[in-house]
Amino acid sequence: ALWPKPDHFLPERFLPDAPPRPRHAFIPFSLGPRVCTGAHFAMAEATICLATLAQRFAPRLAPGTQVFPVCRLTLRPGERLPMLLDRVA
């Protein structure tokens, strides 16, 4: 087990002053035979939420924002990417 008392609900494990947790201990949906049964539902719900936002709002960069792309596995902004959402009529 990654945690002492793995069958207990102990949210204080995630507090800033908690003892260091094992590396890679928090895997949101996990893998293998104990995979989260709600993982597909959560991903579908997130997709629907983003699609709904995309229908109702048009994103644009906040004024004065400079984008510094960083190449990793995919191209992404280097730091923050402040956005404004304009309601679509």
PyMOL CGO cylinders between C-alpha atoms (Angstrom):
from pymol import cmd
from pymol.cgo import CYLINDER

trace = [
    CYLINDER, 0.00, 0.00, 0.00, 1.12, 3.54, -0.68, 0.3, 1, 1, 1, 1, 1, 1,
    CYLINDER, 1.12, 3.54, -0.68, -0.31, 4.90, 2.57, 0.3, 1, 1, 1, 1, 1, 1,
    CYLINDER, -0.31, 4.90, 2.57, -0.59, 3.69, 6.13, 0.3, 1, 1, 1, 1, 1, 1,
    CYLINDER, -0.59, 3.69, 6.13, -4.23, 2.72, 6.77, 0.3, 1, 1, 1, 1, 1, 1,
    CYLINDER, -4.23, 2.72, 6.77, -5.16, 2.72, 3.05, 0.3, 1, 1, 1, 1, 1, 1,
    CYLINDER, -5.16, 2.72, 3.05, -8.75, 1.74, 3.82, 0.3, 1, 1, 1, 1, 1, 1,
    CYLINDER, -8.75, 1.74, 3.82, -9.37, 4.86, 5.96, 0.3, 1, 1, 1, 1, 1, 1,
    CYLINDER, -9.37, 4.86, 5.96, -10.55, 8.24, 4.68, 0.3, 1, 1, 1, 1, 1, 1,
    CYLINDER, -10.55, 8.24, 4.68, -7.74, 10.56, 5.81, 0.3, 1, 1, 1, 1, 1, 1,
    CYLINDER, -7.74, 10.56, 5.81, -7.81, 13.80, 3.78, 0.3, 1, 1, 1, 1, 1, 1,
    CYLINDER, -7.81, 13.80, 3.78, -5.13, 15.31, 6.04, 0.3, 1, 1, 1, 1, 1, 1,
    CYLINDER, -5.13, 15.31, 6.04, -2.66, 13.26, 3.97, 0.3, 1, 1, 1, 1, 1, 1,
    CYLINDER, -2.66, 13.26, 3.97, -2.86, 16.05, 1.41, 0.3, 1, 1, 1, 1, 1, 1,
    CYLINDER, -2.86, 16.05, 1.41, -2.35, 19.03, 3.75, 0.3, 1, 1, 1, 1, 1, 1,
    CYLINDER, -2.35, 19.03, 3.75, 0.75, 21.18, 3.07, 0.3, 1, 1, 1, 1, 1, 1,
    CYLINDER, 0.75, 21.18, 3.07, 2.34, 20.31, 6.44, 0.3, 1, 1, 1, 1, 1, 1,
    CYLINDER, 2.34, 20.31, 6.44, 1.72, 16.55, 6.05, 0.3, 1, 1, 1, 1, 1, 1,
    CYLINDER, 1.72, 16.55, 6.05, 4.71, 14.20, 5.88, 0.3, 1, 1, 1, 1, 1, 1,
    CYLINDER, 4.71, 14.20, 5.88, 6.02, 13.73, 2.35, 0.3, 1, 1, 1, 1, 1, 1,
    CYLINDER, 6.02, 13.73, 2.35, 3.99, 11.22, 0.41, 0.3, 1, 1, 1, 1, 1, 1,
    CYLINDER, 3.99, 11.22, 0.41, 5.51, 8.52, -1.75, 0.3, 1, 1, 1, 1, 1, 1,
    CYLINDER, 5.51, 8.52, -1.75, 6.43, 9.65, -5.25, 0.3, 1, 1, 1, 1, 1, 1,
    CYLINDER, 6.43, 9.65, -5.25, 3.56, 9.07, -7.71, 0.3, 1, 1, 1, 1, 1, 1,
    CYLINDER, 3.56, 9.07, -7.71, 1.22, 8.16, -4.85, 0.3, 1, 1, 1, 1, 1, 1,
    CYLINDER, 1.22, 8.16, -4.85, -1.69, 10.23, -6.16, 0.3, 1, 1, 1, 1, 1, 1,
    CYLINDER, -1.69, 10.23, -6.16, -2.94, 8.75, -9.41, 0.3, 1, 1, 1, 1, 1, 1,
    CYLINDER, -2.94, 8.75, -9.41, -6.44, 10.19, -9.92, 0.3, 1, 1, 1, 1, 1, 1,
    CYLINDER, -6.44, 10.19, -9.92, -8.04, 7.27, -11.79, 0.3, 1, 1, 1, 1, 1, 1,
    CYLINDER, -8.04, 7.27, -11.79, -5.36, 4.63, -11.12, 0.3, 1, 1, 1, 1, 1, 1,
    CYLINDER, -5.36, 4.63, -11.12, -4.58, 1.74, -13.45, 0.3, 1, 1, 1, 1, 1, 1,
    CYLINDER, -4.58, 1.74, -13.45, -5.05, -1.97, -13.68, 0.3, 1, 1, 1, 1, 1, 1,
    CYLINDER, -5.05, -1.97, -13.68, -7.66, -4.09, -11.90, 0.3, 1, 1, 1, 1, 1, 1,
    CYLINDER, -7.66, -4.09, -11.90, -8.46, -1.35, -9.38, 0.3, 1, 1, 1, 1, 1, 1,
    CYLINDER, -8.46, -1.35, -9.38, -9.10, 1.36, -11.93, 0.3, 1, 1, 1, 1, 1, 1,
    CYLINDER, -9.10, 1.36, -11.93, -11.71, 3.93, -10.95, 0.3, 1, 1, 1, 1, 1, 1,
    CYLINDER, -11.71, 3.93, -10.95, -15.15, 2.81, -12.10, 0.3, 1, 1, 1, 1, 1, 1,
    CYLINDER, -15.15, 2.81, -12.10, -16.16, 6.43, -12.67, 0.3, 1, 1, 1, 1, 1, 1,
    CYLINDER, -16.16, 6.43, -12.67, -13.17, 7.39, -14.86, 0.3, 1, 1, 1, 1, 1, 1,
    CYLINDER, -13.17, 7.39, -14.86, -15.08, 7.16, -18.15, 0.3, 1, 1, 1, 1, 1, 1,
    CYLINDER, -15.08, 7.16, -18.15, -18.03, 9.07, -16.69, 0.3, 1, 1, 1, 1, 1, 1,
    CYLINDER, -18.03, 9.07, -16.69, -15.71, 11.81, -15.36, 0.3, 1, 1, 1, 1, 1, 1,
    CYLINDER, -15.71, 11.81, -15.36, -13.98, 12.19, -18.73, 0.3, 1, 1, 1, 1, 1, 1,
    CYLINDER, -13.98, 12.19, -18.73, -17.33, 12.28, -20.56, 0.3, 1, 1, 1, 1, 1, 1,
    CYLINDER, -17.33, 12.28, -20.56, -18.66, 14.89, -18.13, 0.3, 1, 1, 1, 1, 1, 1,
    CYLINDER, -18.66, 14.89, -18.13, -15.53, 17.04, -18.56, 0.3, 1, 1, 1, 1, 1, 1,
    CYLINDER, -15.53, 17.04, -18.56, -15.89, 16.81, -22.36, 0.3, 1, 1, 1, 1, 1, 1,
    CYLINDER, -15.89, 16.81, -22.36, -19.54, 17.86, -22.17, 0.3, 1, 1, 1, 1, 1, 1,
    CYLINDER, -19.54, 17.86, -22.17, -18.67, 20.79, -19.87, 0.3, 1, 1, 1, 1, 1, 1,
    CYLINDER, -18.67, 20.79, -19.87, -15.94, 22.02, -22.23, 0.3, 1, 1, 1, 1, 1, 1,
    CYLINDER, -15.94, 22.02, -22.23, -18.24, 21.61, -25.26, 0.3, 1, 1, 1, 1, 1, 1,
    CYLINDER, -18.24, 21.61, -25.26, -20.95, 23.62, -23.48, 0.3, 1, 1, 1, 1, 1, 1,
    CYLINDER, -20.95, 23.62, -23.48, -18.46, 26.39, -22.64, 0.3, 1, 1, 1, 1, 1, 1,
    CYLINDER, -18.46, 26.39, -22.64, -17.22, 26.41, -26.25, 0.3, 1, 1, 1, 1, 1, 1,
    CYLINDER, -17.22, 26.41, -26.25, -20.81, 26.85, -27.50, 0.3, 1, 1, 1, 1, 1, 1,
    CYLINDER, -20.81, 26.85, -27.50, -21.54, 29.76, -25.19, 0.3, 1, 1, 1, 1, 1, 1,
    CYLINDER, -21.54, 29.76, -25.19, -18.23, 31.62, -24.96, 0.3, 1, 1, 1, 1, 1, 1,
    CYLINDER, -18.23, 31.62, -24.96, -15.40, 32.70, -27.25, 0.3, 1, 1, 1, 1, 1, 1,
    CYLINDER, -15.40, 32.70, -27.25, -11.99, 32.68, -25.52, 0.3, 1, 1, 1, 1, 1, 1,
    CYLINDER, -11.99, 32.68, -25.52, -9.39, 35.38, -26.15, 0.3, 1, 1, 1, 1, 1, 1,
    CYLINDER, -9.39, 35.38, -26.15, -6.08, 36.30, -24.59, 0.3, 1, 1, 1, 1, 1, 1,
    CYLINDER, -6.08, 36.30, -24.59, -6.16, 38.91, -21.85, 0.3, 1, 1, 1, 1, 1, 1,
    CYLINDER, -6.16, 38.91, -21.85, -4.78, 42.29, -22.99, 0.3, 1, 1, 1, 1, 1, 1,
    CYLINDER, -4.78, 42.29, -22.99, -1.01, 42.55, -22.74, 0.3, 1, 1, 1, 1, 1, 1,
    CYLINDER, -1.01, 42.55, -22.74, -0.50, 38.78, -22.59, 0.3, 1, 1, 1, 1, 1, 1,
    CYLINDER, -0.50, 38.78, -22.59, 2.62, 37.43, -24.25, 0.3, 1, 1, 1, 1, 1, 1,
    CYLINDER, 2.62, 37.43, -24.25, 2.74, 33.74, -25.08, 0.3, 1, 1, 1, 1, 1, 1,
    CYLINDER, 2.74, 33.74, -25.08, 6.06, 31.92, -24.74, 0.3, 1, 1, 1, 1, 1, 1,
    CYLINDER, 6.06, 31.92, -24.74, 5.62, 28.44, -26.22, 0.3, 1, 1, 1, 1, 1, 1,
    CYLINDER, 5.62, 28.44, -26.22, 7.52, 25.54, -24.69, 0.3, 1, 1, 1, 1, 1, 1,
    CYLINDER, 7.52, 25.54, -24.69, 8.12, 22.34, -26.62, 0.3, 1, 1, 1, 1, 1, 1,
    CYLINDER, 8.12, 22.34, -26.62, 7.66, 19.22, -24.50, 0.3, 1, 1, 1, 1, 1, 1,
    CYLINDER, 7.66, 19.22, -24.50, 5.69, 16.19, -25.60, 0.3, 1, 1, 1, 1, 1, 1,
    CYLINDER, 5.69, 16.19, -25.60, 3.25, 18.75, -27.01, 0.3, 1, 1, 1, 1, 1, 1,
    CYLINDER, 3.25, 18.75, -27.01, 3.62, 22.47, -27.61, 0.3, 1, 1, 1, 1, 1, 1,
    CYLINDER, 3.62, 22.47, -27.61, 2.22, 24.42, -24.67, 0.3, 1, 1, 1, 1, 1, 1,
    CYLINDER, 2.22, 24.42, -24.67, 2.46, 27.88, -23.09, 0.3, 1, 1, 1, 1, 1, 1,
    CYLINDER, 2.46, 27.88, -23.09, 5.50, 28.31, -20.87, 0.3, 1, 1, 1, 1, 1, 1,
    CYLINDER, 5.50, 28.31, -20.87, 3.70, 29.78, -17.87, 0.3, 1, 1, 1, 1, 1, 1,
    CYLINDER, 3.70, 29.78, -17.87, 0.27, 31.22, -17.26, 0.3, 1, 1, 1, 1, 1, 1,
    CYLINDER, 0.27, 31.22, -17.26, -2.13, 31.84, -20.10, 0.3, 1, 1, 1, 1, 1, 1,
    CYLINDER, -2.13, 31.84, -20.10, -4.71, 34.38, -18.85, 0.3, 1, 1, 1, 1, 1, 1,
    CYLINDER, -4.71, 34.38, -18.85, -7.86, 34.20, -20.93, 0.3, 1, 1, 1, 1, 1, 1,
    CYLINDER, -7.86, 34.20, -20.93, -11.08, 36.17, -21.11, 0.3, 1, 1, 1, 1, 1, 1,
    CYLINDER, -11.08, 36.17, -21.11, -14.37, 34.62, -22.14, 0.3, 1, 1, 1, 1, 1, 1,
    CYLINDER, -14.37, 34.62, -22.14, -16.74, 36.66, -24.30, 0.3, 1, 1, 1, 1, 1, 1,
    CYLINDER, -16.74, 36.66, -24.30, -20.36, 35.50, -24.33, 0.3, 1, 1, 1, 1, 1, 1,
    CYLINDER, -20.36, 35.50, -24.33, -21.46, 34.40, -27.79, 0.3, 1, 1, 1, 1, 1, 1,
    CYLINDER, -21.46, 34.40, -27.79, -24.78, 35.88, -28.92, 0.3, 1, 1, 1, 1, 1, 1,
]
cmd.load_cgo(trace, "trace")
